[in-house]
Amino acid sequence: MIILDVPEMHCTKCVKRISEALSKENLQYKVSLEEKTVTIDGCEKCASTAINTLEDLGFEAKIR
């Protein structure tokens, strides 16, 4: 399990955009608006895919 900090996530619309994009990548994940995190259930490659996907959406993401 890898936790990504996504400080620019501010609302439920952000959560929806992130969820849709990560689902398209077939990733197993959990988004927490309260903690401003995305938890990836997978390997380093999955985390890298998630980070790149989030950056494509305009969100900076860093491994905690």
C-alpha positions as CSV (number, residue, x, y, z in Angstrom):
1,M,0.0,0.0,0.0
2,I,1.4,3.4,-1.0
3,I,0.0,6.7,0.2
4,L,0.1,9.7,-2.1
5,D,-0.3,13.2,-0.7
6,V,-2.5,15.3,-3.0
7,P,-2.6,18.8,-1.3
8,E,-4.5,20.4,-4.2
9,M,-7.6,18.2,-3.7
10,H,-10.3,20.5,-2.4
11,C,-13.7,19.2,-3.1
12,T,-15.9,16.3,-4.1
13,K,-15.6,17.3,-7.7
14,C,-11.8,16.7,-7.4
15,V,-12.4,13.3,-5.8
16,K,-14.7,12.4,-8.7
17,R,-12.2,13.5,-11.4
18,I,-9.4,11.6,-9.6
19,S,-11.5,8.5,-9.1
20,E,-12.6,8.4,-12.8
21,A,-9.0,8.8,-14.0
22,L,-7.6,6.1,-11.7
23,S,-10.4,3.7,-12.6
24,K,-9.5,4.1,-16.3
25,E,-6.0,3.0,-15.4
26,N,-7.4,-0.1,-13.7
27,L,-5.8,0.8,-10.4
28,Q,-7.0,-0.3,-6.9
29,Y,-7.2,2.9,-4.8
30,K,-8.9,4.8,-2.1
31,V,-9.4,8.6,-2.2
32,S,-9.6,10.6,1.1
33,L,-10.8,14.2,0.7
34,E,-10.4,14.8,4.5
35,E,-6.7,13.7,4.5
36,K,-6.1,14.9,0.9
37,T,-4.6,11.5,0.0
38,V,-4.9,8.7,-2.5
39,T,-3.9,5.2,-1.3
40,I,-2.7,2.9,-4.0
41,D,-3.1,-0.8,-3.4
42,G,-0.2,-2.0,-5.6
43,C,3.5,-1.8,-6.4
44,E,5.8,1.1,-7.3
45,K,4.7,0.9,-10.9
46,C,1.1,1.4,-9.9
47,A,2.1,4.4,-7.8
48,S,4.1,5.8,-10.7
49,T,1.0,5.4,-13.0
50,A,-1.2,7.1,-10.4
51,I,1.2,10.0,-10.0
52,N,1.4,10.5,-13.7
53,T,-2.4,10.3,-14.1
54,L,-2.9,12.8,-11.3
55,E,-0.3,15.2,-12.8
56,D,-2.2,14.9,-16.2
57,L,-5.3,16.2,-14.3
58,G,-3.3,19.1,-12.8
59,F,-2.8,17.6,-9.3
60,E,0.7,17.4,-7.7
61,A,1.1,14.1,-6.0
62,K,4.0,12.9,-3.8
63,I,4.6,9.6,-2.0
64,R,4.2,10.1,1.7
